[in-house]
Amino acid sequence: MSLRPPSVDVVLRHDAVAVLVAQHGRPRVADAIREELQAARTALGSAGGGAQLVTLERIAAGVGARLQEFARSSLRPVFNLTGVVLHTNLGRALLPEVAVQAMQDAARQAVNIEFELDSGKRGDRDRHLEALLQRLTGAEQATVVNNNAAAVLLALNTLGQRREVILSRGELIEIGGEFRMPEIMKRAGCKLVEVGTTNRTHLKDYEQAIGPKTALIMKVHPSNYEIRGFTKTVDEASLAGLAHRHALPFVSDLGSGTLLDLRQWGLPHEPTPAELIKAGVDLVTFSGDKLLGGPQAGLLVGRGELIERIRRNPLKRALRVDKLRIAALEAVLRLYEDPERLAQRLPILRHMTRKPAEIETQAQRLLPAVARALAGQARVAVANCESEAGSGSLPSDLLSSFALAITPEGDKRKATARVDALARACRALPVPVIGRVRDGKLYLDLRCLDDEAGLLAQLGELKPAPGEPQGSGPG
Ligand SMILES: *Cc1c(COP(=O)(O)O)cnc(C)c1O
């Protein structure tokens, strides 16, 4: 016991630290000891005469805490109780178990991703998905890249580089992040030719814009916004007719791209790739991890000649997907072969179609335990709320749902700080719980809660908000 910190070697020989070496490796432990000793020296210096005793035990415990913090993954599972089913910041679609299994199998072993088992020759990775996508969309051919943003970039670059692309002013969209149609056009090497106005675009607007430099006509699905009132857009069949009369390809970026008509599950209709192909669209791009419910991917389906040109573009090589995602996507696409069981098997569809009454029952079931855990700190009630699909899917359609609405106790003046502190405490749980703050309450929308037991098991660790006067601790 001394005021002077021990040496690194002395700490390394301590019994408790030897255990850490076996877990974390010697170099990492030695670094943690140096950090801890430096912190101890700083504390000694600043504390002047009244310094804390620097015991070997105290240093060893500090080293253990540092290593534990460091060893924790940065990417962690969370409870998505935001009410946004496809939350981009929380990783979008949850994969069905068959897809998880397929990814595991592909990860552990060598697979014939680009290898023809019959001939023993080199194969094409698109082949694994092509037959399924042909069946599900009616397209001649299909290819897959990293995400739909990549699919759009690749399609434009392949078909429109150094030439003009005609697009309605009502569809000059920003998807979020840096993805804006005009920027993507520029990066793809295309010249954007805007036609029509924000609210109204006619067939003749497109027709008048066609010239010797036109490469293609494009349509972008308004997936994350809606233009209402005095509006006019041109339907796919008319645009396809126009494009084909001028021997131009017609490309549609569908965004979400669910493969089946959602009305069979009581959800609003979203156009499907199959509908667009049938209407004469030559190339359709859509996401793998939005309403389709698979892994992140960008799918391109359409005329064989166009898909083959896309495959020959060197950018395709830069944007391709790996065996894990092909495995997951194949497994998810296979589920679509059996629409009757899809809503039970595909998490995105199961969550989207949960009945409000069932979510309410779940909320009532959880209410007592959550109220007990927050006794003295907050009032908990079951409240009606609205969930949404998210990720720019079905933007104007809200799904009626139920939440646990948590109102912190205490005087009104600090209500905002208190509800923020409560939200932070939920995020600090071993499996962070992410809710939504609104009107001074924290809402935990239960639409996407599958692991009820997991949520209940960690309620005891909900720490009271720091700095708040406390009557009783967590229950
Ligand atoms: C979401 C979306 C994209 C981007 O798709 P990612 O798979 O997120 O890259 C592109 N276009 C539209 C219309 C979209 O809705």
The ligand as a Gaussian input file, in Angstrom:
#p B3LYP/6-31G(d) Opt

LIG

0 1
 C      -34.722000       3.594000     -50.304000
 C      -34.657000       4.063000     -51.703000
 C      -33.436000       4.060000     -52.407000
 C      -32.158000       3.605000     -51.762000
 O      -32.213000       2.256000     -51.471000
 P      -31.149000       1.598000     -50.448000
 O      -31.406000       0.145000     -50.545000
 O      -31.427000       2.196000     -49.131000
 O      -29.793000       1.973000     -50.966000
 C      -33.446000       4.500000     -53.710000
 N      -34.582000       4.934000     -54.301000
 C      -35.775000       4.948000     -53.652000
 C      -36.982000       5.434000     -54.376000
 C      -35.847000       4.505000     -52.338000
 O      -37.010000       4.529000     -51.684000

